[in-house]
């Protein structure tokens, strides 16, 4: 599995510009969450983000983290990867790609788009259109 390159570290001005480009009003909490999440391609849960933010300075509530992440997903800044009903990751890599999820370690990792070939999708219900295909391959340690 080839790792995707890290994004350049974003300074505060770049984070503010990125939020504005996605039509997100840059509050202090949103800037803090975006600064943490957008420094590299990574998969973090809301609890991971909350823990990391509160290590630095406890300024963000759990509700604020969830609300901000949902806004980021809605605006296309990150994508949501649901590996099971109790585990949701927020992925800073919004390029087309898929995932391995290790059920033993809880680690989610990227699979490049070119490594997966889909040859046929079912006919869609009438008056609908496909907006994406999510593939999560669950793996276990041997």
TORPA-4810 file (N, C-alpha, C, O; in nm, 3 decimals):
<nodes>
NODE_1_0.085_-0.118_0.000_0.000_0.000_0.000_0.089_0.124_0.000_0.173_0.141_0.089_X
NODE_2_0.072_0.210_-0.097_0.148_0.333_-0.109_0.082_0.441_-0.023_-0.039_0.461_-0.030_X
NODE_3_0.163_0.509_0.056_0.108_0.616_0.140_0.092_0.742_0.057_0.172_0.770_-0.032_X
NODE_4_-0.009_0.816_0.085_-0.030_0.943_0.018_0.060_1.048_0.080_0.091_1.040_0.199_X
NODE_5_0.102_1.147_0.004_0.191_1.249_0.058_0.119_1.336_0.160_-0.003_1.356_0.154_X
NODE_6_0.198_1.386_0.255_0.141_1.478_0.352_0.110_1.611_0.284_0.179_1.651_0.190_X
NODE_7_0.008_1.676_0.331_-0.019_1.811_0.286_0.084_1.902_0.351_0.135_1.870_0.458_X
NODE_8_0.115_2.015_0.290_0.205_2.108_0.357_0.140_2.157_0.485_0.018_2.175_0.491_X
NODE_9_0.221_2.178_0.588_0.165_2.231_0.712_0.101_2.366_0.684_0.161_2.452_0.620_X
NODE_10_-0.019_2.381_0.731_-0.092_2.504_0.707_-0.067_2.603_0.820_-0.075_2.567_0.938_X
NODE_11_-0.038_2.725_0.785_-0.029_2.827_0.889_-0.169_2.885_0.911_-0.264_2.848_0.842_X
NODE_12_-0.181_2.972_1.006_-0.313_3.023_1.044_-0.383_3.092_0.927_-0.504_3.075_0.910_X
NODE_13_-0.311_3.167_0.847_-0.370_3.237_0.733_-0.422_3.136_0.631_-0.531_3.154_0.576_X
NODE_14_-0.347_3.029_0.606_-0.390_2.926_0.511_-0.515_2.853_0.562_-0.604_2.820_0.484_X
NODE_15_-0.520_2.826_0.691_-0.638_2.762_0.749_-0.759_2.853_0.733_-0.867_2.808_0.693_X
NODE_16_-0.742_2.980_0.764_-0.852_3.076_0.749_-0.898_3.082_0.604_-1.019_3.081_0.577_X
NODE_17_-0.804_3.088_0.510_-0.839_3.093_0.368_-0.911_2.965_0.324_-1.007_2.972_0.247_X
NODE_18_-0.865_2.850_0.372_-0.928_2.722_0.336_-1.071_2.718_0.387_-1.161_2.676_0.314_X
NODE_19_-1.094_2.761_0.510_-1.230_2.765_0.564_-1.317_2.859_0.480_-1.430_2.824_0.445_X
NODE_20_-1.266_2.975_0.449_-1.345_3.071_0.370_-1.374_3.018_0.230_-1.483_3.039_0.177_X
NODE_21_-1.277_2.949_0.169_-1.298_2.891_0.036_-1.411_2.788_0.036_-1.475_2.765_-0.066_X
NODE_22_-1.434_2.726_0.152_-1.542_2.628_0.166_-1.668_2.690_0.228_-1.759_2.619_0.271_X
NODE_23_-1.671_2.823_0.232_-1.787_2.898_0.285_-1.817_2.862_0.430_-1.932_2.844_0.469_X
NODE_24_-1.711_2.852_0.509_-1.721_2.823_0.652_-1.671_2.946_0.728_-1.558_2.990_0.707_X
NODE_25_-1.755_3.001_0.815_-1.713_3.114_0.898_-1.606_3.067_0.996_-1.631_2.974_1.074_X
NODE_26_-1.488_3.129_0.995_-1.377_3.081_1.079_-1.385_3.128_1.224_-1.325_3.230_1.260_X
NODE_27_-1.457_3.055_1.308_-1.456_3.082_1.452_-1.327_3.024_1.511_-1.257_2.947_1.444_X
NODE_28_-1.296_3.061_1.633_-1.174_3.010_1.698_-1.173_2.857_1.703_-1.072_2.794_1.672_X
NODE_29_-1.286_2.797_1.741_-1.294_2.652_1.752_-1.278_2.585_1.614_-1.208_2.484_1.603_X
NODE_30_-1.342_2.639_1.513_-1.331_2.582_1.378_-1.187_2.590_1.327_-1.138_2.496_1.264_X
NODE_31_-1.122_2.701_1.354_-0.982_2.716_1.312_-0.895_2.614_1.384_-0.807_2.554_1.323_X
NODE_32_-0.917_2.595_1.514_-0.839_2.497_1.590_-0.859_2.355_1.537_-0.763_2.281_1.520_X
NODE_33_-0.984_2.319_1.510_-1.015_2.184_1.459_-0.957_2.166_1.319_-0.898_2.063_1.289_X
NODE_34_-0.974_2.266_1.233_-0.918_2.258_1.097_-0.766_2.252_1.101_-0.706_2.177_1.024_X
NODE_35_-0.703_2.328_1.189_-0.557_2.326_1.200_-0.507_2.188_1.238_-0.404_2.142_1.188_X
NODE_36_-0.579_2.121_1.326_-0.541_1.987_1.368_-0.564_1.885_1.257_-0.479_1.799_1.232_X
NODE_37_-0.676_1.894_1.191_-0.717_1.791_1.096_-0.652_1.805_0.959_-0.630_1.704_0.891_X
NODE_38_-0.620_1.925_0.916_-0.578_1.948_0.779_-0.427_1.959_0.758_-0.383_2.001_0.651_X
NODE_39_-0.348_1.923_0.856_-0.202_1.932_0.840_-0.145_1.819_0.758_-0.034_1.831_0.705_X
NODE_40_-0.218_1.708_0.746_-0.174_1.594_0.666_-0.295_1.507_0.636_-0.401_1.523_0.697_X
NODE_41_-0.278_1.416_0.539_-0.385_1.320_0.515_-0.389_1.227_0.635_-0.290_1.161_0.668_X
NODE_42_-0.503_1.221_0.701_-0.516_1.139_0.821_-0.662_1.107_0.846_-0.753_1.167_0.788_X
NODE_43_-0.682_1.011_0.934_-0.817_0.967_0.972_-0.827_0.983_1.123_-0.761_0.911_1.198_X
NODE_44_-0.909_1.074_1.167_-0.927_1.097_1.310_-1.074_1.086_1.345_-1.160_1.130_1.269_X
NODE_45_-1.102_1.028_1.461_-1.239_1.028_1.511_-1.264_1.159_1.585_-1.170_1.233_1.616_X
NODE_46_-1.388_1.188_1.613_-1.420_1.309_1.690_-1.355_1.303_1.827_-1.309_1.405_1.879_X
NODE_47_-1.351_1.183_1.888_-1.287_1.169_2.019_-1.136_1.193_2.011_-1.078_1.251_2.102_X
NODE_48_-1.072_1.148_1.901_-0.928_1.175_1.881_-0.904_1.326_1.876_-0.812_1.377_1.940_X
NODE_49_-0.987_1.394_1.799_-0.973_1.539_1.784_-0.995_1.610_1.917_-0.918_1.699_1.954_X
NODE_50_-1.100_1.572_1.988_-1.130_1.632_2.117_-1.014_1.613_2.215_-0.974_1.707_2.284_X
NODE_51_-0.959_1.492_2.220_-0.847_1.464_2.311_-0.725_1.547_2.276_-0.660_1.604_2.364_X
NODE_52_-0.692_1.555_2.147_-0.575_1.633_2.106_-0.593_1.782_2.132_-0.499_1.850_2.176_X
NODE_53_-0.710_1.833_2.105_-0.735_1.975_2.131_-0.728_2.007_2.279_-0.670_2.107_2.320_X
NODE_54_-0.788_1.920_2.360_-0.791_1.947_2.503_-0.657_1.924_2.572_-0.639_1.970_2.685_X
NODE_55_-0.563_1.855_2.507_-0.426_1.845_2.559_-0.357_1.981_2.550_-0.280_2.019_2.637_X
NODE_56_-0.387_2.052_2.441_-0.325_2.183_2.419_-0.388_2.291_2.506_-0.319_2.364_2.576_X
NODE_57_-0.518_2.300_2.500_-0.595_2.396_2.580_-0.742_2.359_2.570_-0.799_2.355_2.461_X
NODE_58_-0.803_2.331_2.684_-0.944_2.288_2.682_-1.039_2.402_2.646_-1.092_2.471_2.732_X
NODE_59_-1.058_2.419_2.514_-1.145_2.527_2.469_-1.266_2.477_2.393_-1.356_2.554_2.361_X
NODE_60_-1.268_2.347_2.365_-1.370_2.295_2.275_-1.450_2.186_2.343_-1.394_2.095_2.404_X
NODE_61_-1.583_2.194_2.333_-1.669_2.091_2.389_-1.688_1.980_2.286_-1.660_1.998_2.168_X
NODE_62_-1.734_1.866_2.333_-1.760_1.752_2.244_-1.866_1.788_2.141_-1.852_1.753_2.023_X
NODE_63_-1.969_1.858_2.183_-2.076_1.899_2.090_-2.021_1.990_1.981_-2.060_1.977_1.865_X
NODE_64_-1.931_2.081_2.018_-1.871_2.171_1.919_-1.788_2.093_1.818_-1.792_2.123_1.699_X
NODE_65_-1.713_1.993_1.865_-1.632_1.911_1.774_-1.723_1.840_1.674_-1.699_1.846_1.554_X
NODE_66_-1.827_1.774_1.724_-1.919_1.703_1.634_-1.989_1.798_1.537_-1.998_1.768_1.418_X
NODE_67_-2.036_1.910_1.586_-2.104_2.007_1.499_-2.009_2.061_1.392_-2.048_2.075_1.276_X
NODE_68_-1.886_2.090_1.432_-1.787_2.141_1.337_-1.751_2.036_1.233_-1.742_2.068_1.115_X
NODE_69_-1.731_1.913_1.276_-1.698_1.807_1.181_-1.813_1.783_1.083_-1.789_1.762_0.964_X
NODE_70_-1.934_1.786_1.131_-2.049_1.770_1.042_-2.056_1.885_0.941_-2.090_1.862_0.824_X
NODE_71_-2.025_2.006_0.984_-2.021_2.120_0.893_-1.911_2.101_0.789_-1.932_2.127_0.671_X
NODE_72_-1.792_2.057_0.834_-1.681_2.033_0.742_-1.718_1.929_0.636_-1.682_1.944_0.519_X
NODE_73_-1.789_1.824_0.678_-1.835_1.721_0.583_-1.934_1.782_0.485_-1.923_1.763_0.364_X
NODE_74_-2.031_1.855_0.536_-2.135_1.917_0.452_-2.074_2.010_0.348_-2.124_2.018_0.235_X
NODE_75_-1.967_2.080_0.384_-1.904_2.177_0.294_-1.793_2.115_0.208_-1.732_2.185_0.128_X
NODE_76_-1.767_1.985_0.224_-1.668_1.917_0.140_-1.524_1.934_0.182_-1.434_1.904_0.105_X
NODE_77_-1.502_1.983_0.303_-1.365_2.003_0.351_-1.301_1.871_0.393_-1.181_1.851_0.373_X
NODE_78_-1.379_1.782_0.451_-1.335_1.646_0.488_-1.445_1.550_0.447_-1.557_1.590_0.414_X
NODE_79_-1.412_1.423_0.450_-1.518_1.325_0.424_-1.531_1.234_0.545_-1.436_1.210_0.619_X
NODE_80_-1.650_1.184_0.563_-1.683_1.096_0.674_-1.669_0.951_0.628_-1.719_0.913_0.522_X
NODE_81_-1.601_0.871_0.710_-1.586_0.729_0.681_-1.644_0.653_0.799_-1.591_0.659_0.910_X
NODE_82_-1.754_0.582_0.775_-1.821_0.507_0.881_-1.777_0.362_0.868_-1.814_0.293_0.773_X
NODE_83_-1.698_0.315_0.965_-1.648_0.177_0.959_-1.738_0.080_1.034_-1.738_-0.039_1.004_X
NODE_84_-1.813_0.129_1.128_-1.920_0.055_1.192_-2.008_0.158_1.262_-1.966_0.274_1.274_X
NODE_85_-2.125_0.122_1.307_-2.217_0.224_1.363_-2.160_0.302_1.481_-2.208_0.411_1.512_X
NODE_86_-2.058_0.248_1.547_-2.001_0.315_1.664_-1.868_0.382_1.635_-1.810_0.442_1.725_X
NODE_87_-1.817_0.372_1.513_-1.685_0.427_1.483_-1.690_0.505_1.352_-1.708_0.447_1.245_X
NODE_88_-1.675_0.635_1.362_-1.674_0.723_1.245_-1.542_0.798_1.245_-1.500_0.855_1.346_X
NODE_89_-1.476_0.797_1.129_-1.353_0.872_1.111_-1.383_0.992_1.022_-1.476_0.990_0.941_X
NODE_90_-1.302_1.097_1.037_-1.309_1.214_0.950_-1.177_1.219_0.875_-1.070_1.229_0.935_X
NODE_91_-1.186_1.211_0.743_-1.073_1.192_0.655_-1.038_1.324_0.587_-1.122_1.381_0.516_X
NODE_92_-0.917_1.372_0.607_-0.875_1.498_0.545_-0.838_1.481_0.398_-0.817_1.580_0.328_X
NODE_93_-0.830_1.358_0.350_-0.803_1.332_0.209_-0.936_1.322_0.136_-1.006_1.221_0.147_X
NODE_94_-0.971_1.425_0.061_-1.098_1.425_-0.011_-1.083_1.379_-0.156_-1.179_1.384_-0.232_X
NODE_95_-0.962_1.335_-0.194_-0.943_1.275_-0.326_-1.014_1.141_-0.329_-1.039_1.081_-0.225_X
NODE_96_-1.048_1.093_-0.449_-1.115_0.964_-0.463_-1.021_0.852_-0.415_-0.912_0.836_-0.469_X
NODE_97_-1.063_0.777_-0.315_-0.985_0.665_-0.264_-1.074_0.579_-0.175_-1.189_0.613_-0.149_X
NODE_98_-1.019_0.466_-0.129_-1.094_0.370_-0.049_-1.014_0.340_0.077_-0.911_0.404_0.102_X
NODE_99_-1.061_0.243_0.158_-0.997_0.223_0.289_-0.983_0.076_0.329_-1.064_-0.009_0.293_X
NODE_100_-0.876_0.051_0.407_-0.863_-0.070_0.487_-0.897_-0.029_0.630_-0.854_0.077_0.676_X
NODE_101_-0.974_-0.111_0.700_-1.000_-0.087_0.842_-0.958_-0.211_0.918_-1.014_-0.319_0.899_X
NODE_102_-0.858_-0.197_1.005_-0.809_-0.308_1.086_-0.896_-0.316_1.212_-0.890_-0.229_1.298_X
NODE_103_-0.975_-0.422_1.221_-1.068_-0.436_1.334_-0.995_-0.465_1.464_-1.049_-0.441_1.572_X
NODE_104_-0.871_-0.516_1.456_-0.794_-0.543_1.577_-0.731_-0.416_1.636_-0.729_-0.397_1.757_X
NODE_105_-0.680_-0.330_1.548_-0.610_-0.209_1.595_-0.697_-0.084_1.591_-0.665_0.016_1.655_X
NODE_106_-0.807_-0.089_1.515_-0.890_0.030_1.498_-0.830_0.131_1.402_-0.875_0.245_1.397_X
NODE_107_-0.729_0.090_1.326_-0.659_0.179_1.234_-0.726_0.179_1.097_-0.757_0.073_1.043_X
NODE_108_-0.746_0.296_1.041_-0.802_0.313_0.908_-0.689_0.364_0.819_-0.622_0.461_0.854_X
NODE_109_-0.669_0.301_0.703_-0.564_0.346_0.612_-0.618_0.353_0.470_-0.714_0.284_0.434_X
NODE_110_-0.554_0.437_0.389_-0.599_0.462_0.254_-0.559_0.353_0.156_-0.455_0.289_0.171_X
NODE_111_-0.644_0.333_0.056_-0.614_0.251_-0.062_-0.630_0.347_-0.179_-0.735_0.410_-0.195_X
NODE_112_-0.527_0.359_-0.261_-0.536_0.449_-0.375_-0.645_0.403_-0.472_-0.670_0.284_-0.487_X
NODE_113_-0.707_0.499_-0.535_-0.815_0.473_-0.630_-0.773_0.374_-0.738_-0.851_0.288_-0.777_X
NODE_114_-0.649_0.386_-0.786_-0.602_0.301_-0.895_-0.589_0.155_-0.855_-0.580_0.068_-0.942_X
NODE_115_-0.587_0.126_-0.726_-0.571_-0.012_-0.679_-0.702_-0.090_-0.676_-0.702_-0.210_-0.653_X
NODE_116_-0.813_-0.021_-0.700_-0.945_-0.086_-0.696_-1.011_-0.064_-0.832_-1.014_0.047_-0.883_X
NODE_117_-1.065_-0.172_-0.888_-1.135_-0.163_-1.014_-1.280_-0.205_-0.994_-1.308_-0.317_-0.952_X
NODE_118_-1.371_-0.115_-1.024_-1.514_-0.145_-1.022_-1.558_-0.157_-1.167_-1.547_-0.061_-1.244_X
NODE_119_-1.609_-0.273_-1.204_-1.646_-0.293_-1.343_-1.795_-0.275_-1.369_-1.836_-0.254_-1.483_X
NODE_120_-1.875_-0.283_-1.264_-2.019_-0.274_-1.287_-2.088_-0.228_-1.159_-2.064_-0.282_-1.051_X
NODE_121_-2.172_-0.130_-1.173_-2.259_-0.087_-1.064_-2.402_-0.125_-1.100_-2.436_-0.129_-1.219_X
NODE_122_-2.486_-0.153_-1.003_-2.626_-0.188_-1.034_-2.699_-0.068_-1.094_-2.656_0.047_-1.079_X
NODE_123_-2.809_-0.096_-1.160_-2.893_0.012_-1.210_-2.947_0.089_-1.090_-2.988_0.030_-0.990_X
NODE_124_-2.946_0.218_-1.103_-2.994_0.302_-0.993_-3.146_0.311_-0.995_-3.207_0.302_-1.102_X
NODE_125_-3.206_0.330_-0.879_-3.351_0.352_-0.878_-3.386_0.474_-0.964_-3.306_0.567_-0.979_X
NODE_126_-3.505_0.472_-1.017_-3.550_0.580_-1.103_-3.542_0.714_-1.031_-3.568_0.723_-0.911_X
NODE_127_-3.504_0.817_-1.105_-3.494_0.955_-1.058_-3.389_0.972_-0.949_-3.405_1.056_-0.860_X
NODE_128_-3.282_0.892_-0.954_-3.170_0.907_-0.861_-3.041_0.915_-0.940_-3.037_0.881_-1.058_X
NODE_129_-2.934_0.961_-0.873_-2.802_0.962_-0.934_-2.700_0.923_-0.829_-2.716_0.954_-0.711_X
NODE_130_-2.595_0.855_-0.871_-2.489_0.815_-0.780_-2.404_0.938_-0.746_-2.372_1.017_-0.834_X
NODE_131_-2.370_0.953_-0.620_-2.283_1.063_-0.578_-2.151_1.014_-0.522_-2.064_1.094_-0.488_X
NODE_132_-2.135_0.882_-0.511_-2.009_0.828_-0.464_-2.020_0.681_-0.431_-2.130_0.628_-0.415_X
NODE_133_-1.906_0.617_-0.423_-1.897_0.477_-0.383_-1.794_0.469_-0.270_-1.680_0.512_-0.286_X
NODE_134_-1.835_0.414_-0.158_-1.744_0.396_-0.044_-1.711_0.248_-0.032_-1.800_0.163_-0.029_X
NODE_135_-1.582_0.219_-0.024_-1.539_0.081_-0.002_-1.450_0.080_0.121_-1.349_0.151_0.127_X
NODE_136_-1.488_-0.001_0.219_-1.405_-0.023_0.338_-1.380_-0.172_0.346_-1.473_-0.250_0.364_X
NODE_137_-1.254_-0.212_0.331_-1.216_-0.352_0.342_-1.171_-0.376_0.486_-1.070_-0.321_0.530_X
NODE_138_-1.246_-0.459_0.556_-1.213_-0.488_0.696_-1.108_-0.598_0.700_-1.123_-0.702_0.635_X
NODE_139_-1.002_-0.574_0.776_-0.894_-0.671_0.788_-0.868_-0.702_0.934_-0.913_-0.630_1.023_X
NODE_140_-0.797_-0.810_0.959_-0.764_-0.853_1.096_-0.618_-0.897_1.096_-0.569_-0.948_0.995_X
NODE_141_-0.549_-0.878_1.207_-0.411_-0.925_1.220_-0.408_-1.078_1.222_-0.501_-1.141_1.271_X
NODE_142_-0.303_-1.135_1.168_-0.288_-1.281_1.172_-0.218_-1.323_1.299_-0.195_-1.442_1.321_X
</nodes>
